[in-house]
Each structure stands twice: as structure tokens, then as C-alpha cells.
Amino acid sequence: MKTCILIFVTLFFIFFASCRKEKLEDFNPEFNGLWKSDTILTSSGQVIQNFLNVNGKDGWFGQQCTPGCAVVCSCLVRNDGKIKIDKKKKVYIGWTYIKDLVVTREPYRDSNGKMVCELGGKIYYRE
């Protein structure tokens, strides 16, 4: 019986440790700020843009937003909450994993001196 309890407790801690996430800005402080993707032209002719706002407390991610919006966006999808990252570099807003929101390249300065990162294969620029 003690062996079963020990195995259960060990498996519980392994599972718990594998689910650990840390704040995105603790993972890399360069993520702080408002990030926006390039504008995308859809097949229907709609121009869209994605935004990620990392501000230390609660942030948000907006998909298919009206281009050029800054703080208050008109977005088809918007998720608000603490922004965290797991060991596989998947980004979570609150408890929700946003499909394809994976850090594929951490923030860096491009040849023009702008801060750039890559999330799910899309290029984002910091405002």
C-alpha cells in the first residue's frame, strides 16, 4: 500500500512539474510591450492584423483585428489574462493556449533597429 501511495505521489509531482508555466516577461523581459503582426490580406479582401500586449500583470492577444488599432482594438477574437509560456514555448493567455501561438524566435533587433519576434511563424514588431 505504501508503494502505491509513493508511486501516486511521484506521478502527481511529475505531472505537476511538466505543466509549469512562467510569465512570458520573466522568460524573456524583451517581450514587454505591445506587439503587432504585419497586416494580412485575406482571400475575401479583408485586411487584418494580430496584436500581443505583454504588460507584466494582465495582457491580451487579439486575432483578426482592425489594422492600426493600439490600445482598444476591434478584434474578431480577443483573449485577456496573464500571459505565460511553457517548456515547449507555447504561449497561454490565462489558462487558454492560443492555437499556433508558439515562440518560434525570441525578440531581437532587425537590421533597422526595430524589435522583432516570431510567434507561430508570423513576424511581430514591438511598438
N, C-alpha and C positions, 0 to 999 in steps of 0.2 A: 504494500500500500504506500509506504514512504517513497518507493521508487517511482510509482505512478504520479504522485504529487510532485516530486522533484522534476520529472520529465515535463509535466504540465507547466510548472512554473518556468522552467528553462525555455520551453517553446513560446510561452507567453512573452517573455522578455526579448527573445529573438524577434518575434513578430513586431512587438512594440518598437524595438530599435530600428527595424527596417522601414517603419512608417514615419520616422522622424523627419521633420521638415524644419528649415531655418528661414528666417526672414531674408528676402531677396537682397535687401540693402546690407545685411550682415554677411551674406555670401560674397557680395562684391559691392562696396559703397558707391562705385561709379554708376550703379543702376538708379540712384536717387534722381528724381526729376520727372518731367513729362516727356514721353517718347511718342513719336508718331511714325507711321509707316509711309512709304511712298503712296501716292494716290494710285488706285487701280481702276481701270475701265472694264466694267463687266460686259458680257455679251449682249445685255439688254441696253447698254449705253449709259448705265448708271456709274457715276464716279464715286468711289468710296475710299475710306481711309481708316486705319486702325490706330488706337491710342492706348498707351500704358502709362499710368500715373503712379509712381512709386514715391511716397512722401514720408515714410517712417512709421506712421500709425495705420491709417486706413488708406488704401489706394483703390484704383479701379482700372478695369480693362474694357474698352469699348470696341466692338466689331461693327463694321459697315457703318461708319459714322460720316456725317456730312463733312467734306474736306474743309480744313482751315479752322475748325472749332478748337477752342482752347480749354476752358475750364468746364463749361456746360455744353455738352455735345448732344446732338440729335443722333442717337445710335440705335440701330436695329436691335443689338444685344449689348447690354452693359452689365458687368459684374463688379460689385463693390465689396471690399473687405481687406483683411490683412493679406499681403502678397508674400507667399512662401515658395521655397524651392526644395525639391527632394534630391536624393543622391543621383538620380538619373537626369537631373536638370529639368524636370517637368515643373512648370510654374502653376501654382494654385492661387486662386482668389478666394479667400475664406476657406471653405472645405472643398471647393469645386475646382477640378482640373479642367482647364480650357483646352479643347482639342487643338492639337498642333502648336500649343504654346510651350515650346521647349527651347531652352537657351542653346542655340547652335553655335553662337560666337559671342563671347563676353564683350562688354564695352571697350572700345578702342578709339583712337583718333585717326581719322582718314587723312588723305593727302591734303585736304583743305582745312584741316584742324578741327573739323566737326566731330562730336562724339557720336559713334555709331555702334549698334549691336545687331545681332541677328537672332530672331525668335521664330522658330519653326520654318526656317528658310527665307523669311521676309526680313528685309533691312528696315531698321527703325533708327530715327535720328532724334537726338535729345534737343529739346527747345532751349 
